[in-house]
Amino acid sequence: MSVANLCHRLASQVSPRTAAGFAEVQRRLAAPLQVAVAGRIKSGKSTLVNALIGRRVAPTDVGECTRLVTRFQYGTVDRVEVVFTDGTKQVLPFAADGSIPAELGVDIKKVSHLEAYLTNAVLQGMTVIDTPGLGSLDAASVSRTEQLLGAAQDDTGSDNLDDTSRNAVAGAEAVLYVVTQGVRADDQQALAAFTAATASREAGPVNAIAVLNKADTIVAETVEGSGGDIWLAAKLLAEKQASTLKPRVADVLPVIGLIAESAESGGFTSADADVLHQLADLDDDVLETMLISADIFTSWECDVPAGVRLRLLEKLDLYGVRRAVDAIRAEPAITAGALRRVLLDASGLDAVRQRLAIVFAARADGIKAAAALASVTALAHASGDPGERQRVHDAIEVLLAKPEAHQLRLLEALTLVASGAVDMPEDLAEEVLRVGSNADLGAQLGLPGAARPELAAHALERAGWWRSFASFGATPAQSRVAHVVHRAYFLIWQQIRMP
């Protein structure tokens, strides 16, 4: 609200072009948090989007729609809008199966992106942006991604914004980055390049998390310490990837997008459950042999038709089939609904959603406000008027000096440390990232599960330490960060002591 008020107050003191940009910033502040799902080609981004939304709406097969950026947002009427590069739009209905039509019936070269509106409760608090794969050989797909996330036309249809202004106000405010077990050395650079397009901001652990998708494809024996357990291997590999992508992301979580999509979007049916019950009745030796590979699973002679097994495999893969059969054998009377919940648990989607809630949803207002300030600053610099730039700069400094702006200052400090703009000793940088990246008090203090008196004492001790560091021994840049961290600890201490 304070940033929106700042834009409103400054509108009459800047040029019409800058004022138009401020109006777009205000519109974005009032809208849900925009989360872009990014990653390399064939990493399973669209499948994960479907799982998060709870509907198989994003195309997952290779086709013209997978080469386009698609924004999924809440609407009172389900529809798809094709937005062309000239700003015009064409409304299309969803396909009969509820998904975006495989063929749009338009010249894709003239399409900027798609806007999909869904009467979906999930989207009331978060707009999900599905993007073409980074590293794609299709230059046009990459260009569309950059155009929407870095230079999108404003959704108001206004012609008052030039390209530079659009650059300043466009882009996702948070990133869900999808990786697979074959992480390449330049994934960190790819993530940086992606987030650099979002209003020239650097991503940090406050607005970026990653998921290790297709966790079921990991060969557990190749991961030391897994004991042959696939899910444990996935967790260990995710931890390793988290250290590689640090400090770009808050965390890396394992997930099986295919199972999550099937369980959440209605793809898993009672008929599928019946087939799994039939498979559970097979002899152990037969079933174990069938589960060695997909080819054997679909070609082995048994009472379940090969075509039925193939469709089941397309929904659950071998790992999901095994988990479901194990659940049935443990509880033969298990219902289709309970079996769906078992599969959902096995997919890891709940952990991803919880992390999204902690990292994104709980801090949505702060993330959006920080992004808005970056946009306001960029708009003022793009004006070419030194006086205008100074007025905006002074107004922002006054805003940040207010006690209620602490969350903004903490996000700013976090970004400065995460991006390396402010050089801090490694242990102190780790502490800044921990305090600024978590919503849970125990996690913020590095003492998960500790009693409140211990948390309060530690918060007060660290508040005093950072205040001393800010005054004695810190560089000017470090001191600015240290003062923010000191106040963060002091506010945590106050919060813990509240009855």
Secondary structure, DSSP 8 states (H G I E B T S, - for coil): -HHHHHHHHHGGGS-HHHHHHHHHHHHHHHS-EEEEEEEBTTS-HHHHHHHHHTS--S--SSSSGGGS-EEEEE-SS-EEEEEETTS-EEEE---TTSS--S--SS-GGGEEEEEEEE--GGGGSEEEEE---BT-S-HHHHHHHHHHHHH---TT--S---HHHHHHH-S-SEEEEEE-SS--TTHHHHHHHHHHTTTT----TTSEEEEE--GGGS-GGGSTTSTT-HHHHHHHHHHHHHHHHTTS-S-EEE--HHHHHHHHTT-S-HHHHHHHHHHHTS-HHHHHHHTT-HHHHHHS-SSS-HHHHHHHHHHHHHHHHHHHHHHHHH-TT--HHHHHHHHHHHHTHHHHHHHHHHHTGGGHHHHHHHHHHHHHHHHHHHT--HHHHHHHHHHHHHHHTSGGGHHHHHHHHHHHHHTTSS---HHHHHHHHHHHH-SSHHHHHT-TT--HHHHHHHHHHHHHHHHHHHHTT--HHHHHHHHHHHHHHHHHHHHHH--
